[in-house]
Each structure stands twice: as structure tokens, then as C-alpha cells.
Amino acid sequence: MSITEISSHFQVVQDTLFFQRVFVLFCYLLLAKVVDLFIDRVLLRLAQRTRVTFDDMLIDIVHTPICWSIILFGLLHGMAIQPLAAPWGMVLPSLVKSLLLILGMMVLVRFFNNIVEKYLASEVHNGRIARELLLLFKNLIRVVFVVLGLLWLLSIWEIDLRPLFASAGIAGIAVALAAKDTLANFFGGISIFMDNTYKLGDYIILDNQDRGEVVEIGIRSTRIKTRDDVLITVPNSLMANSKIINESAPFPRFRIRIAVGVAYGSNIDQVEQVLLDVARSNPAVSQEPDPRVRLRAFADSALQFELLCWVDDPSVKGRETHILLKAAYAAFRENGIQIPFPQRVVHLNVDKDQGGNSSPAEETVLMATGHSRGPGSSGNDSYS
């Protein structure tokens, strides 16, 4: 066969529209196979050598959709060589574009779902957010992409979207007014998560002085269990706009303040050392930072000291305060350190006796926490 005959055969193929489209599609199929081999033999092996897992996840998501997208682009290119006859000229290109859109949306949904699971699953494991909030984020991402995909799909098929947008606007206003509180709680939960105000297991104090452990951070509300085993449910909108004291942040340890008073004339250095020994002998008290004692004030009846020490868990605040006070009282008695009590002296003036004589008499009564003494006693305040 001569070169002229071979070229004539290629000329026949070139002049035939069907063979032109088949040739274009074949080229795209060949390109899709080359890309598939390149991803499988080169990119995937390179990704397996790296320490991060993000590239492996990305290749796994986009590998197959990229190959199918190349084939679909080949179909579009083949149909674009010459416009198709009606109704195929509108149906087939729109159908191929719709398939391309569905592939793209599937890739985006899988990608963002993997991102949410990868970076938020650890937050769920650490107790910073509830699992329901994680599922909400995943479903919200799906809804957003589905809505955007439907709108784009309608525009591909040249459907007028203006009536749809008008009705959606009216429906959106009605839903926003009806679900105002629900939306406020939802966005309040998102702000709590973004600000990392508290997490599960933290001990917090609310504006009304309610104190408890965070046991659940839901979509609508936060639940707190108090030390009385009472469950308090607070809407997230209120939590997001309230002053919250987190006793577990930024560190889990919590400082306890033990206020004690000793009599005037006590050895200050001895009192300080006794209180430090009491704190260091308690196994629940953290030794880092070290316990410390501070002289706070010269009060009316006592020298006011304060023992400052740390415990590893805020939940044991009440119990350890009780134990430290008992130990301090026993140590003071053992070391002869007096704990004073307030005293008051009351003078009663009697002008007449029982016989009616007008001889003045004076009776002094000392009242001090249930105790009474005779005349001549001294106290802090005197009333006559």
C-alpha cells in the first residue's frame, strides 16, 4: 500500500464527523489512563514515604474522580466539534456537565468530611466538644454542598432561578423568626467551641454562682452537674453571653485558700511553719507550686493568716478544705497556738435596789461566745 493510499484513508476518517469524535474520545481515554498510572505509580508512592497522612487521604479522594472527569471532558470536546441536532444538542452536553458537577461535589463533601473527622474527632476524644456537635458539622457541610449543587444543576439546565430565590427568601424570613431562639443557641454553641471557653469535665462557675462540672455540650444547651448532684441545663445563647469562671483552665490544678486566725502574741514564724507542715503532709495537695502562708491582716480579735495550696482537681476543693481545716486545728492544739474568739463587755447600771433605796450599783457581765464572767473581766469593746 502506497503512502498516497494511506493518507487517503486518514483523509476519509478526518472528513467523517463520527470518527473525529471517536478519535477525540480515544485520546482522552488514553490521557485518563496515563493520569491513572501516574497517580498510582508515582504520586501514591511518594505520599506513602511522607510522615503526614493528609496527602494519602487527598490522593485517595481525587484519584478516581479525576480519571472519570477527563473522560467526561473528552465527551464534551467530542460533542463540541459540531453542534448536535435537537434535542440531543441540549440534553447530552447538559447531562455530561451534570455528571461533572456531581463528581466535583462528591469530592468536596468527602474532603471536608475527612477534614472534620480528622481534626474534630480528637476534640471529641479529649472531651472538648460533644459527638452530637461533630455530627452536626458533618451534616451541615453536606446540606450546604447539596444546596449549592442543586442551584448549579438548575443553572446548567437553564431553569429560571428567580422565582425560587424569591420564595426561598420569604421562607427564610419565616424560619428565622420562628426559630430565633434555636438559631441563637446553635450559633452560641459554635462560638463556645471556637473560643474554647470550656470543655467536658471542666468545673465552671456561672453568673449566679452555680458551680459544677460540665457533663455535656450539646447543639442547643450545656449541662452542668453541681456538687449536690443536680443537673443544670443552660441554653448556649446564655452561656455565650455570660461571664464564666473556668476553674480547670488554663491548668487543671486549683488553688485553695484556708483562712485561719491566731491570738495576738503568738509566734508568727511558728504559725507559718505549722501551716506549711499541714499542707505538705496532705497527699492531695500539689507540691508544685509549693504551699505558702501569708499574714493578711491585724483583725479585731486575731492575726489573720491564709494558707495557699494547690490541688490537682477542682472537684476535691470542698473535701480538701475540710481536711486541711481539721489538720490545722489539731496542729494548733498540739503546738499550743491559741485560736481566739470575739469578746464583748456589757455594763448594766442599776439605780435602785429591790427595797426602793436609791443606792447606785453596777453589775458587769462578760459575754463571749456563750461564756460569761464576773466583774473585772476585760474585753475589746465596752458599752456603759
C-alpha positions as CSV (number, residue, x, y, z in Angstrom):
1,M,0.0,0.0,0.0
2,S,1.4,3.3,-1.0
3,I,1.7,6.5,1.1
4,T,-1.0,8.1,-1.1
5,E,-3.5,5.4,-0.3
6,I,-2.7,5.5,3.4
7,S,-3.2,9.3,3.5
8,S,-6.4,8.9,1.6
9,H,-7.8,6.6,4.3
10,F,-6.8,9.1,7.0
11,Q,-8.5,11.8,5.0
12,V,-11.7,9.8,4.9
13,V,-11.5,9.4,8.7
14,Q,-10.8,13.1,9.1
15,D,-13.8,14.0,7.0
16,T,-16.2,11.7,8.9
17,L,-17.6,13.5,11.9
18,F,-18.3,10.3,13.8
19,F,-14.7,9.1,13.6
20,Q,-13.5,12.5,14.6
21,R,-15.5,12.3,17.8
22,V,-14.3,8.8,18.5
23,F,-10.7,9.8,17.9
24,V,-11.1,12.7,20.4
25,L,-12.7,10.4,23.0
26,F,-9.9,7.8,22.4
27,C,-7.3,10.5,23.1
28,Y,-9.0,11.5,26.3
29,L,-9.3,7.8,27.4
30,L,-5.6,7.4,26.8
31,L,-4.9,10.6,28.8
32,A,-7.1,9.3,31.6
33,K,-5.1,6.0,31.7
34,V,-1.8,7.9,31.8
35,V,-3.0,10.1,34.7
36,D,-4.2,7.0,36.5
37,L,-0.8,5.3,36.1
38,F,1.0,8.5,37.2
39,I,-1.1,8.8,40.3
40,D,-0.9,5.1,41.1
41,R,2.8,4.6,40.4
42,V,4.3,7.9,41.3
43,L,2.2,10.2,43.5
44,L,0.8,7.4,45.7
45,R,4.3,6.0,46.4
46,L,5.7,9.5,47.1
47,A,2.8,10.1,49.5
48,Q,3.4,6.8,51.3
49,R,7.0,7.9,52.1
50,T,5.9,11.1,53.9
51,R,5.0,11.1,57.6
52,V,1.8,13.1,57.2
53,T,-1.4,11.3,56.2
54,F,-3.1,14.3,54.6
55,D,-1.6,13.6,51.2
56,D,-2.6,10.0,51.3
57,M,-6.2,11.0,52.1
58,L,-6.2,13.6,49.3
59,I,-5.0,11.2,46.7
60,D,-7.5,8.5,47.7
61,I,-10.3,11.1,47.4
62,V,-9.4,12.6,44.0
63,H,-7.8,9.6,42.2
64,T,-10.9,8.0,40.6
65,P,-12.9,11.3,40.1
66,I,-10.0,12.9,38.2
67,C,-9.9,9.9,35.7
68,W,-13.6,10.0,35.1
69,S,-13.6,13.8,34.8
70,I,-11.0,13.5,32.0
71,I,-13.3,11.1,30.1
72,L,-16.3,13.3,30.6
73,F,-14.3,16.3,29.3
74,G,-13.5,14.2,26.3
75,L,-17.2,13.6,25.6
76,L,-17.8,17.4,25.8
77,H,-14.9,18.0,23.5
78,G,-16.2,15.5,21.0
79,M,-19.7,16.9,21.1
80,A,-18.3,20.4,20.7
81,I,-16.7,19.6,17.3
82,Q,-20.0,20.2,15.7
83,P,-23.4,21.1,17.4
84,L,-25.7,18.1,17.7
85,A,-29.2,18.0,16.3
86,A,-32.1,18.9,18.6
87,P,-33.0,17.7,21.2
88,W,-29.6,16.0,21.7
89,G,-27.7,19.2,21.3
90,M,-29.1,20.4,24.6
91,V,-29.7,17.2,26.5
92,L,-26.3,15.4,26.1
93,P,-24.0,18.3,26.9
94,S,-26.1,19.3,29.9
95,L,-26.1,15.7,31.1
96,V,-22.3,15.4,30.9
97,K,-21.9,18.7,32.7
98,S,-24.3,17.5,35.4
99,L,-22.2,14.3,35.9
100,L,-19.1,16.5,36.2
101,L,-20.8,18.6,38.8
102,I,-21.9,15.6,40.8
103,L,-18.3,14.3,40.7
104,G,-17.0,17.6,41.9
105,M,-19.5,17.8,44.7
106,M,-18.8,14.3,45.9
107,V,-15.1,15.1,46.1
108,L,-15.7,18.3,48.1
109,V,-18.1,16.5,50.5
110,R,-15.7,13.7,51.1
111,F,-12.8,16.1,51.5
112,F,-14.5,18.3,54.1
113,N,-15.9,15.3,56.0
114,N,-12.5,13.8,56.3
115,I,-11.1,17.1,57.5
116,V,-13.9,17.3,60.1
117,E,-13.3,13.8,61.3
118,K,-9.5,14.2,61.4
119,Y,-9.3,17.5,63.3
120,L,-12.5,17.4,65.3
121,A,-12.5,13.7,66.3
122,S,-9.6,14.4,68.6
123,E,-11.6,17.3,70.2
124,V,-14.4,14.8,70.8
125,H,-11.9,12.3,72.3
126,N,-10.5,14.9,74.6
127,G,-14.0,15.9,75.7
128,R,-13.8,19.5,74.3
129,I,-16.9,19.1,72.2
130,A,-19.8,16.6,72.2
131,R,-20.1,14.0,69.5
132,E,-23.5,15.5,68.5
133,L,-21.8,18.7,67.6
134,L,-19.4,16.8,65.3
135,L,-22.3,15.1,63.6
136,L,-24.0,18.5,63.2
137,F,-20.9,19.9,61.5
138,K,-20.8,17.0,59.1
139,N,-24.5,17.2,58.2
140,L,-24.3,21.0,57.9
141,I,-21.4,20.6,55.3
142,R,-23.4,18.1,53.4
143,V,-26.5,20.3,53.3
144,V,-24.6,23.4,52.2
145,F,-22.9,21.5,49.3
146,V,-26.2,19.8,48.3
147,V,-28.0,23.1,48.1
148,L,-25.2,24.8,46.1
149,G,-25.0,21.7,43.8
150,L,-28.8,21.8,43.2
151,L,-28.7,25.5,42.3
152,W,-25.7,25.0,40.0
153,L,-27.5,22.0,38.4
154,L,-30.6,24.0,37.7
155,S,-28.5,26.7,36.1
156,I,-26.9,24.1,33.8
157,W,-30.3,23.0,32.6
158,E,-31.2,26.7,32.1
159,I,-34.0,26.8,34.6
160,D,-35.0,30.2,35.8
161,L,-34.0,30.6,39.4
162,R,-35.6,33.9,40.2
163,P,-38.9,32.5,41.5
164,L,-37.0,30.0,43.6
165,F,-34.9,32.7,45.2
166,A,-37.9,34.9,45.9
167,S,-39.8,32.0,47.6
168,A,-36.6,31.0,49.4
169,G,-36.2,34.5,50.8
170,I,-39.7,34.6,52.1
171,A,-39.4,31.1,53.6
172,G,-36.0,32.0,55.1
173,I,-37.5,35.1,56.9
174,A,-40.4,32.9,58.3
175,V,-38.0,30.2,59.5
176,A,-35.6,32.8,61.1
177,L,-38.5,34.4,63.0
178,A,-39.9,31.1,64.1
179,A,-36.6,29.6,65.1
180,K,-34.9,32.7,66.5
181,D,-34.0,31.1,69.9
182,T,-33.0,27.8,68.3
183,L,-30.6,29.6,65.9
184,A,-29.3,31.8,68.7
185,N,-28.5,28.6,70.7
186,F,-26.9,26.9,67.7
187,F,-24.6,29.8,67.0
188,G,-23.9,30.2,70.7
189,G,-22.7,26.6,70.7
190,I,-20.4,27.3,67.7
191,S,-18.9,30.4,69.5
192,I,-18.3,28.3,72.6
193,F,-16.5,25.8,70.5
194,M,-14.4,28.4,68.6
195,D,-13.5,30.3,71.8
196,N,-12.7,27.1,73.7
197,T,-14.4,28.6,76.7
198,Y,-14.8,25.2,78.5
199,K,-14.8,21.5,77.7
200,L,-16.3,18.4,79.1
201,G,-15.1,17.7,82.6
202,D,-14.2,21.3,83.5
203,Y,-15.5,22.9,86.7
204,I,-17.1,26.3,86.0
205,I,-18.9,29.0,88.0
206,L,-21.8,30.8,86.3
207,D,-23.0,34.3,86.8
208,N,-25.5,33.2,89.5
209,Q,-22.6,31.5,91.4
210,D,-23.8,28.0,90.5
211,R,-20.7,25.8,90.4
212,G,-20.4,22.4,88.8
213,E,-18.9,20.0,86.3
214,V,-19.6,20.3,82.5
215,V,-21.1,17.0,81.6
216,E,-22.5,17.7,78.1
217,I,-22.1,20.4,75.4
218,G,-24.9,19.9,73.0
219,I,-26.3,21.7,70.0
220,R,-28.9,23.7,72.0
221,S,-27.6,23.7,75.6
222,T,-24.9,23.0,78.0
223,R,-25.5,20.7,81.0
224,I,-23.7,21.2,84.4
225,K,-23.8,18.8,87.3
226,T,-23.4,20.6,90.7
227,R,-21.8,19.1,93.8
228,D,-25.3,18.3,95.0
229,D,-25.8,16.0,92.0
230,V,-28.3,18.4,90.5
231,L,-28.2,18.8,86.7
232,I,-28.5,22.4,85.4
233,T,-29.3,23.0,81.7
234,V,-28.3,26.4,80.3
235,P,-29.0,27.5,76.7
236,N,-25.9,28.1,74.7
237,S,-27.0,31.6,73.8
238,L,-26.9,32.5,77.5
239,M,-23.6,30.7,78.0
240,A,-22.0,32.6,75.1
241,N,-23.1,36.0,76.6
242,S,-22.3,35.3,80.3
243,K,-19.3,35.7,82.5
244,I,-18.0,32.2,83.2
245,I,-15.2,31.3,85.6
246,N,-13.4,28.1,84.5
247,E,-11.6,26.7,87.5
248,S,-10.0,24.0,85.3
249,A,-8.3,26.4,82.9
250,P,-5.7,27.1,81.8
251,F,-4.3,24.4,84.1
252,P,-6.3,21.6,85.8
253,R,-4.9,22.3,89.2
254,F,-6.9,24.6,91.5
255,R,-5.7,26.8,94.4
256,I,-7.4,26.5,97.8
257,R,-7.4,29.4,100.3
258,I,-7.6,28.4,104.0
259,A,-8.2,31.4,106.3
260,V,-7.2,31.0,110.0
261,G,-6.9,33.3,112.9
262,V,-4.5,33.1,115.9
263,A,-4.3,35.0,119.1
264,Y,-2.2,38.1,119.4
265,G,1.2,37.3,121.0
266,S,1.6,34.0,119.0
267,N,4.9,33.2,117.4
268,I,4.3,34.2,113.7
269,D,7.2,32.1,112.4
270,Q,5.8,29.1,114.3
271,V,2.3,29.6,113.0
272,E,3.7,29.8,109.4
273,Q,5.7,26.6,109.8
274,V,2.9,24.7,111.3
275,L,0.5,25.6,108.4
276,L,3.1,24.7,105.9
277,D,3.7,21.3,107.5
278,V,-0.1,20.7,107.5
279,A,-0.2,21.4,103.7
280,R,2.8,19.3,102.9
281,S,1.6,16.3,104.8
282,N,-1.6,16.1,102.8
283,P,-1.1,13.8,99.8
284,A,-3.8,15.5,97.8
285,V,-2.0,18.9,97.9
286,S,0.3,19.5,94.9
287,Q,3.9,20.2,95.8
288,E,4.4,22.3,92.6
289,P,3.8,25.2,93.2
290,D,4.9,25.0,96.8
291,P,2.3,25.8,99.5
292,R,2.7,29.2,101.1
293,V,1.4,31.1,104.1
294,R,0.5,34.8,104.1
295,L,-0.3,37.2,107.0
296,R,-3.3,39.1,105.7
297,A,-4.5,41.4,108.5
298,F,-4.4,42.6,112.1
299,A,-8.1,41.8,112.9
300,D,-10.0,42.9,116.0
301,S,-9.5,39.6,117.8
302,A,-6.8,37.7,115.9
303,L,-3.9,37.7,113.5
304,Q,-5.4,36.7,110.2
305,F,-3.3,34.1,108.3
306,E,-4.1,32.5,104.9
307,L,-2.8,29.1,103.8
308,L,-2.5,28.9,100.0
309,C,-2.1,25.5,98.4
310,W,-3.0,23.7,95.1
311,V,-4.9,20.5,94.4
312,D,-4.8,18.7,91.1
313,D,-8.6,18.5,90.6
314,P,-11.1,21.3,91.4
315,S,-13.7,18.7,92.2
316,V,-11.9,18.0,95.6
317,K,-12.0,21.6,96.6
318,G,-14.6,21.2,99.4
319,R,-13.2,17.9,100.7
320,E,-9.6,19.1,101.0
321,T,-10.7,22.4,102.6
322,H,-12.4,20.3,105.3
323,I,-9.4,18.1,105.8
324,L,-6.9,21.0,105.9
325,L,-9.0,22.8,108.5
326,K,-9.2,19.8,110.7
327,A,-5.5,19.2,110.4
328,A,-4.7,22.9,111.2
329,Y,-6.9,22.8,114.3
330,A,-5.2,19.7,115.6
331,A,-1.8,21.1,114.9
332,F,-2.6,24.3,116.7
333,R,-3.7,22.4,119.8
334,E,-0.6,20.3,119.7
335,N,1.7,23.3,119.4
336,G,-0.1,25.5,122.0
337,I,-1.3,28.0,119.4
338,Q,-4.5,29.7,120.6
339,I,-7.4,30.4,118.3
340,P,-9.2,33.5,119.8
341,F,-12.9,34.3,119.8
342,P,-14.6,37.7,119.9
343,Q,-15.3,39.1,123.4
344,R,-17.8,41.9,124.4
345,V,-18.1,43.7,127.9
346,V,-21.6,45.0,128.8
347,H,-22.0,47.3,131.9
348,L,-25.5,47.4,133.5
349,N,-26.2,50.4,135.7
350,V,-28.9,49.8,138.4
351,D,-30.1,52.9,140.2
352,K,-32.5,51.3,142.7
353,D,-32.4,48.1,144.6
354,Q,-35.3,45.9,145.3
355,G,-36.2,47.8,148.6
356,G,-36.5,51.1,146.7
357,N,-33.3,52.6,148.1
358,S,-31.5,54.9,145.6
359,S,-28.0,53.5,146.1
360,P,-26.3,53.1,142.8
361,A,-24.9,49.7,141.9
362,E,-23.0,48.4,138.9
363,E,-23.0,44.9,137.5
364,T,-20.7,43.9,134.8
365,V,-21.4,40.9,132.6
366,L,-18.9,39.5,130.0
367,M,-20.5,37.7,127.1
368,A,-18.1,35.8,124.8
369,T,-19.5,33.1,122.6
370,G,-21.7,31.5,125.2
371,H,-19.3,32.2,128.1
372,S,-20.0,34.7,131.0
373,R,-17.5,36.0,133.5
374,G,-17.8,38.2,136.6
375,P,-16.8,41.8,137.2
376,G,-13.3,42.9,136.4
377,S,-13.1,41.0,133.1
378,S,-11.7,42.8,130.1
379,G,-12.7,42.8,126.5
380,N,-12.3,44.6,123.2
381,D,-15.4,46.8,123.3
382,S,-17.1,48.4,126.3
383,Y,-20.6,49.8,126.5
384,S,-22.0,51.7,129.5
